[in-house]
């Protein structure tokens, strides 16, 4: 322990000297969250998705994020961010010195600067990479958003605030950086080439965008965990692959496949305080490969809010996404993606903008349709606000298609009960959240949620569906959030 303390102090002194010598300003920001999570019937069953683990109904979690900007001037800075590797549970060994697992890790490390005498901005390094979404209260783009990646992004203003060109390159996965694992060169990377064209005029904004992904056949997709810890199907393999290719039954014939996505966002504020939003996306993966390995589909949402009231903001969203047909031999009809944090108005159904992690049902917006209606920013007293949200979702996946996927991959390993819905299944949810600002930067937060689902035994077996009928999902999370 003494050695670690000495090393830490020495490192801090060196950084302090470097800061004094080269950086004119150091800016630090972040947040800390400590909360107790009471959650019954997680995933509608009380089990993890393949039924091998049972939930703990009450857990106390702690998380920390710290961002440090080393600012030379208004045109040059470096951002360095550290965080707890995952939310740490009280009673575990996450923060102990002798813990063999990584407790603190880097999640941001990028250089940002403007080219001299221009407004062209470069962001290079490990950073947030967000594909466009029409409004932030819809969460993030369902292809990739709300997560970090190694990338080089260039923003080029063309007509002041009216038109921009944003382009870049992201390396989402490199299974063997440096040297390959053998003497044979393999295609073991997943790269993305991104282009978006934000257009803005009075009362209207649109952002057409596209991304081409170069997906190597030998990349370790299934070993890369990019989603929530309650779901084992938020891996790249499941979101990007078809049922048979995810199971390894169909080998890709091409060493590299060009996956692609095109879409646009729409925002209409000309009728302010009525505001309207929309997103439409089409994606295709392995389109030139074997039929059973292909995956392609469409997603769209439309949303509206009224911001003319001081006491509350009504919001409503409808979404639709194509789903699996009755056969898996012709590939997948769901839109491919990398990581999905889409979810309107902090709905209890989705992994989205909740203040506390691990407090959602994890329903998949891909392969479903539905509506979310909410009252946001409800406030009658100073420093006290509420949110009330009603959600409904129904599947667009054929029962036969999901049944075959379970037979191929095993129940819960590709599609999951309560997450991937058939055309005969539906889920309902209500969440009521409260926030009280103790200080300007310190909030006491209460999140509550209830959800009920109706599921098909012929798809998920009696073992799983019987558990869903033995009570509904209920969550109560209470804690503190400190932003600085």
C-alpha positions in Angstrom: 0.0 0.0 0.0 2.8 2.4 0.9 4.5 1.8 -2.5 1.2 2.5 -4.3 0.7 5.7 -2.4 4.2 6.8 -3.1 3.8 6.0 -6.8 0.5 7.9 -7.0 2.0 11.0 -5.3 5.0 10.9 -7.5 2.9 10.6 -10.7 0.7 13.5 -9.5 3.8 15.7 -8.9 5.1 14.9 -12.4 1.8 15.7 -14.0 1.6 18.9 -12.0 5.0 20.0 -13.3 4.1 19.1 -16.9 0.9 21.0 -16.5 2.6 24.1 -15.2 5.1 24.0 -18.0 2.9 23.4 -21.0 -0.8 23.7 -20.3 -2.3 27.1 -19.5 -5.4 25.6 -17.8 -6.6 22.3 -16.4 -10.3 21.7 -16.2 -11.8 18.8 -14.4 -15.4 17.5 -14.4 -17.2 14.4 -13.7 -19.8 12.7 -11.6 -20.2 10.2 -8.7 -23.3 8.1 -8.1 -24.1 5.9 -5.1 -27.4 4.1 -5.2 -29.4 1.1 -3.9 -31.3 -0.9 -6.5 -34.3 -3.1 -5.5 -35.2 -5.0 -8.6 -37.6 -8.0 -8.7 -38.2 -10.1 -11.8 -35.3 -8.7 -13.8 -35.6 -9.8 -17.5 -39.2 -10.7 -16.6 -38.0 -14.1 -15.2 -35.7 -13.2 -12.3 -32.9 -14.9 -14.1 -30.2 -13.9 -16.5 -31.2 -14.3 -20.1 -30.2 -18.0 -20.6 -31.5 -19.0 -17.2 -28.2 -20.0 -15.6 -28.1 -17.3 -12.8 -30.7 -15.9 -10.3 -31.0 -12.2 -9.6 -30.0 -10.5 -6.4 -33.1 -8.5 -5.5 -31.2 -5.7 -3.7 -27.7 -4.4 -4.5 -25.9 -1.2 -3.6 -23.8 0.2 -6.5 -21.2 2.9 -6.8 -19.8 4.5 -10.0 -17.3 7.3 -10.7 -16.3 9.2 -13.9 -13.6 11.9 -14.1 -12.7 13.9 -17.1 -9.6 16.2 -17.2 -9.0 18.7 -20.0 -5.5 20.0 -20.5 -6.2 23.2 -22.4 -3.4 25.1 -24.1 -5.8 27.6 -25.7 -9.3 27.8 -27.2 -8.1 25.8 -30.2 -6.1 23.0 -28.5 -6.8 20.6 -25.7 -6.4 17.0 -24.6 -9.1 15.2 -22.7 -8.3 12.3 -20.4 -11.1 10.3 -18.7 -11.0 7.6 -16.1 -13.9 5.6 -14.6 -14.7 2.6 -12.5 -14.5 -0.3 -14.9 -18.1 -1.2 -14.1 -20.4 0.0 -11.4 -19.0 -1.6 -8.2 -21.3 -3.4 -5.8 -20.8 -2.8 -2.1 -19.4 -5.9 -0.5 -17.4 -6.9 -3.6 -13.7 -6.4 -4.1 -13.8 -4.0 -6.9 -11.9 -1.2 -5.2 -9.4 -3.2 -3.2 -5.7 -2.9 -3.9 -5.2 -6.7 -4.2 -8.2 -7.1 -6.5 -6.9 -9.0 -9.6 -9.6 -7.4 -11.8 -9.2 -3.9 -13.3 -11.0 -1.4 -11.0 -10.1 1.9 -12.7 -9.7 2.2 -16.4 -9.3 4.8 -19.1 -12.4 5.5 -21.2 -11.4 8.8 -22.9 -8.1 9.9 -24.3 -8.2 12.1 -27.3 -6.6 15.2 -28.8 -8.9 18.0 -30.0 -7.7 21.0 -32.0 -8.6 23.4 -34.8 -6.5 23.9 -37.8 -4.7 27.2 -37.6 -6.7 30.2 -38.9 -9.7 28.0 -39.7 -12.8 26.5 -37.9 -12.0 23.0 -39.0 -11.9 20.8 -35.8 -10.1 17.5 -35.4 -10.8 15.0 -32.6 -8.4 12.1 -32.6 -8.1 9.3 -30.0 -10.4 7.3 -27.8 -13.6 9.3 -27.6 -17.4 9.3 -27.7 -18.6 8.4 -31.2 -22.3 9.2 -31.6 -24.0 8.7 -34.9 -26.8 11.3 -35.4 -30.1 11.2 -33.5 -32.8 13.8 -33.9 -33.1 14.7 -30.2 -31.2 13.6 -27.1 -34.4 12.6 -25.2 -34.7 9.7 -27.6 -31.4 8.3 -26.2 -28.8 7.5 -28.9 -28.7 6.3 -32.4 -29.6 2.5 -32.4 -26.7 1.6 -34.7 -24.0 3.1 -32.5 -24.3 5.9 -30.0 -23.7 6.6 -26.3 -20.4 4.7 -26.3 -16.7 5.2 -26.9 -14.4 4.1 -29.7 -11.0 4.8 -31.1 -11.6 7.3 -33.9 -10.4 10.3 -35.9 -13.2 12.8 -36.6 -13.1 16.0 -38.6 -15.8 18.7 -38.5 -15.7 21.1 -41.4 -18.0 24.2 -41.2 -19.1 25.1 -44.8 -21.8 27.8 -44.2 -21.4 28.9 -40.6 -24.1 27.1 -38.6 -26.2 26.2 -41.7 -24.2 23.4 -43.1 -21.3 21.2 -41.9 -19.4 18.2 -43.1 -18.5 15.7 -40.4 -16.4 12.7 -41.5 -14.1 10.3 -39.8 -12.8 6.8 -39.2 -13.4 4.5 -36.2 -11.8 1.3 -35.3 -14.4 -0.5 -33.3 -12.5 -3.8 -32.9 -9.0 -5.1 -33.6 -8.6 -8.7 -32.2 -4.8 -8.9 -32.7 -3.2 -5.4 -32.7 0.4 -5.3 -33.6 1.2 -8.9 -34.5 -1.3 -11.6 -35.5 -1.8 -14.7 -33.3 -0.3 -16.8 -36.0 2.1 -16.4 -39.0 -1.0 -16.1 -41.3 -2.5 -12.7 -41.8 -6.1 -12.6 -40.8 -9.0 -10.2 -41.3 -9.7 -9.5 -37.7 -10.8 -5.9 -37.5 -14.1 -4.0 -37.6 -13.6 -0.5 -39.0 -16.2 2.2 -39.7 -16.1 5.1 -42.2 -18.5 7.8 -41.2 -20.0 10.8 -43.0 -22.8 13.1 -41.8 -24.1 16.4 -43.3 -25.9 18.6 -40.7 -28.2 21.1 -42.4 -29.9 23.8 -40.4 -32.3 26.6 -41.4 -34.8 28.6 -39.4 -37.2 26.1 -37.8 -35.8 23.0 -39.5 -32.8 20.8 -39.1 -31.8 17.6 -40.9 -28.7 15.4 -40.8 -28.3 12.9 -43.6 -25.6 10.4 -42.6 -24.0 7.1 -43.6 -21.5 4.6 -42.3 -19.6 1.9 -44.1 -18.3 -0.9 -41.9 -15.5 -3.1 -43.0 -16.0 -6.3 -41.0 -13.2 -8.9 -41.0 -14.2 -12.6 -40.9 -11.8 -13.5 -38.2 -12.5 -10.8 -35.7 -13.5 -11.9 -32.2 -16.9 -10.4 -32.2 -18.5 -12.6 -29.6 -15.8 -11.8 -27.0 -16.4 -8.0 -27.1 -18.9 -6.9 -24.5 -20.4 -3.5 -25.3 -23.7 -3.6 -23.6 -25.5 -3.8 -20.2 -24.4 -6.4 -17.7 -27.9 -7.9 -17.4 -28.0 -8.9 -21.1 -25.7 -11.3 -22.8 -27.0 -10.4 -26.3 -25.6 -6.9 -26.5 -22.4 -8.2 -28.1 -21.3 -7.3 -31.6 -21.9 -10.8 -32.8 -25.6 -10.8 -32.0 -26.4 -7.2 -33.1 -24.4 -7.6 -36.4 -24.9 -11.2 -37.3 -27.7 -13.5 -38.5 -28.8 -16.4 -36.3 -26.8 -19.0 -38.2 -23.7 -16.9 -38.6 -23.8 -16.1 -34.9 -23.9 -19.8 -34.1 -21.0 -20.5 -36.4 -23.1 -22.8 -38.6 -22.6 -20.6 -41.6 -19.0 -19.4 -42.3 -18.5 -16.2 -44.1 -17.2 -16.8 -47.6 -15.6 -13.3 -47.8 -12.6 -12.5 -45.7 -14.1 -9.0 -45.4 -17.7 -7.7 -45.7 -18.8 -4.2 -46.4 -21.6 -3.5 -44.0 -23.4 -0.2 -44.5 -26.0 2.1 -43.0 -27.8 5.2 -44.3 -30.2 7.4 -42.5 -31.3 10.9 -41.7 -32.6 12.9 -38.7 -35.4 15.5 -38.9 -36.2 18.2 -36.4 -39.0 20.7 -36.9 -39.2 23.7 -34.5 -41.0 26.1 -36.8 -44.2 25.7 -34.7 -42.4 26.2 -31.4 -43.5 25.4 -28.6 -44.6 22.3 -30.6 -41.5 20.4 -31.7 -41.4 17.4 -34.0 -38.6 14.8 -34.5 -37.9 11.8 -36.7 -35.2 9.3 -37.6 -35.1 6.8 -40.3 -32.3 4.2 -40.8 -31.6 1.3 -43.2 -28.7 -1.1 -42.6 -27.2 -4.1 -44.4 -24.5 -6.5 -43.2 -22.7 -9.2 -45.3 -24.9 -8.4 -48.3 -22.5 -9.9 -50.7 -21.9 -13.0 -48.6 -23.9 -16.3 -48.3 -27.6 -15.9 -48.0 -27.9 -17.3 -44.5 -25.2 -14.9 -43.2 -26.9 -11.7 -44.4 -28.7 -9.3 -42.2 -30.6 -6.2 -43.3 -33.5 -4.1 -42.0 -35.1 -0.8 -41.3 -35.8 1.3 -38.2 -37.7 4.6 -37.8 -39.1 6.8 -35.1 -41.4 9.9 -34.9 -41.7 12.0 -31.8 -43.2 15.2 -30.6 -43.1 17.4 -27.5 -44.7 20.6 -26.2 -42.3 23.0 -24.4 -44.7 25.8 -23.8 -45.5 24.9 -20.2 -43.3 25.9 -17.2 -44.5 23.0 -15.0 -44.1 20.0 -17.4 -43.2 18.9 -20.9 -45.5 16.3 -22.6 -43.6 14.0 -24.9 -44.8 11.1 -27.2 -42.8 8.7 -29.4 -43.8 6.0 -31.9 -41.2 3.6 -33.4 -41.2 0.7 -35.8 -38.5 -1.7 -36.9 -38.5 -4.7 -39.2 -38.3 -8.2 -37.6 -37.3 -11.7 -38.4 -39.4 -13.6 -40.9 -40.4 -17.3 -40.4 -37.1 -18.7 -41.7 -33.4 -18.2 -40.6 -32.0 -19.8 -43.7 -32.4 -16.6 -45.6 -30.5 -14.5 -43.0 -31.9 -11.9 -40.7 -34.5 -9.2 -41.4 -33.6 -7.1 -38.4 -31.4 -4.0 -38.9 -27.8 -4.7 -38.0 -26.0 -2.6 -35.4 -23.1 -2.4 -33.0 -24.6 -1.1 -29.7 -28.1 0.2 -29.0 -28.9 2.8 -26.4 -32.1 4.1 -28.0 -35.0 4.8 -25.7 -37.4 7.8 -25.4 -38.2 9.8 -22.3 -36.1 7.5 -20.0 -38.6 4.7 -20.6 -38.3 1.7 -18.1 -38.4 -0.6 -21.1 -35.0 0.5 -22.6 -31.4 0.9 -21.7 -31.2 4.6 -22.2 -30.6 7.8 -20.2 -31.5 6.6 -16.7 -29.4 8.3 -13.9 -28.8 4.9 -12.4 -27.5 1.8 -14.3 -29.0 -1.6 -14.2 -32.5 -0.2 -13.9 -34.3 -1.2 -17.1 -36.0 -4.1 -18.8 -33.7 -4.2 -21.9 -36.4 -4.5 -24.6 -34.9 -4.4 -28.1 -36.2 -1.5 -30.2 -34.9 -3.5 -33.2 -37.6 -6.1 -34.2 -40.5 -4.3 -32.4 -42.9 -1.4 -32.6 -44.7 0.7 -30.0 -45.4 3.9 -28.3 -44.0 5.8 -25.3 -45.9 8.8 -23.8 -44.4 10.8 -20.9 -44.6 13.9 -18.8 -41.1 15.1 -18.3 -39.7 17.9 -16.1 -42.9 18.0 -14.0 -42.2 20.6 -11.3 -44.5 22.3 -8.8 -41.9 23.0 -6.1 -38.4 24.6 -6.4 -35.6 22.0 -6.8 -38.1 19.1 -7.0 -38.9 17.5 -10.4 -40.6 14.3 -11.6 -41.0 12.2 -14.7 -44.0 9.9 -15.5 -43.8 7.6 -18.5 -46.1 5.0 -20.0 -44.6 2.5 -22.5 -46.0 -0.2 -24.8 -44.1 -2.5 -27.2 -45.1 -5.4 -29.5 -42.8 -7.5 -31.6 -42.4 -7.6 -35.4 -40.5 -11.0 -35.3 -42.1 -14.1 -36.6 -42.6 -16.7 -33.8 -41.3 -19.4 -36.1 -38.1 -17.3 -36.8 -37.3 -16.8 -33.1 -38.2 -20.4 -32.3 -35.6 -21.6 -34.9 -33.1 -19.2 -33.6 -33.4 -20.7 -30.1 -33.1 -24.2 -31.5 -29.9 -23.2 -33.3 -28.2 -21.0 -30.7 -29.9 -22.1 -27.5 -32.5 -20.2 -25.6 -31.2 -16.8 -24.6 -28.0 -16.9 -26.5 -29.1 -15.0 -29.7 -32.7 -13.9 -28.9 -34.0 -13.5 -25.4 -37.3 -13.6 -23.7 -38.6 -10.2 -22.8 -36.0 -8.5 -25.0 -36.8 -9.9 -28.5 -40.6 -10.0 -29.0 -42.7 -11.9 -31.5 -45.7 -10.6 -33.3 -47.8 -12.4 -30.6 -46.0 -10.9 -27.6 -46.4 -7.5 -25.9 -45.0 -5.7 -22.9 -46.3 -2.7 -20.8 -44.3 -0.5 -18.5 -44.8 2.5 -16.2 -42.0 4.5 -14.5 -42.2 7.4 -12.1 -38.9 9.1 -11.3 -38.2 12.0 -8.8 -35.2 14.2 -8.4 -34.5 16.7 -5.6 -31.6 19.1 -5.8 -30.0 19.1 -2.4 -27.3 21.5 -3.7 -26.8 22.9 -7.2 -24.5 19.9 -8.0 -26.0 17.2 -5.7 -29.2 15.4 -6.4 -31.2 12.9 -4.5 -32.9 10.6 -7.0 -35.7 8.0 -6.8 -36.5 5.8 -9.8 -39.4 3.4 -9.8 -40.6 1.1 -12.5 -43.2 -1.6 -13.2 -43.5 -3.8 -16.3 -45.7 -6.8 -17.4 -45.2 -9.0 -20.4 -47.1 -11.7 -22.3 -44.9 -14.3 -23.9 -45.2 -17.5 -26.0 -44.4 -20.9 -24.5 -43.9 -22.4 -27.9 -41.0 -20.0 -28.5 -39.4 -19.8 -25.0 -40.3 -23.1 -23.3 -42.4 -23.7 -20.2 -39.4 -23.1 -18.0 -39.0 -19.5 -19.0 -42.6 -18.5 -19.5 -43.8 -19.9 -16.2 -41.3 -17.7 -14.4 -42.7 -14.6 -16.2 -46.2 -15.4 -15.0 -45.1 -15.6 -11.4 -45.3 -11.8 -10.8 -44.4 -8.6 -12.7 -41.1 -6.8 -12.8 -40.8 -4.0 -10.2 -37.8 -1.7 -9.6 -37.1 0.9 -6.9 -33.7 2.7 -7.1 -32.7 5.4 -4.6 -29.4 7.2 -4.4 -27.3 10.3 -4.8 -25.7 11.9 -7.9 -22.9 14.4 -7.5 -21.8 16.4 -10.6 -18.7 18.6 -10.6 
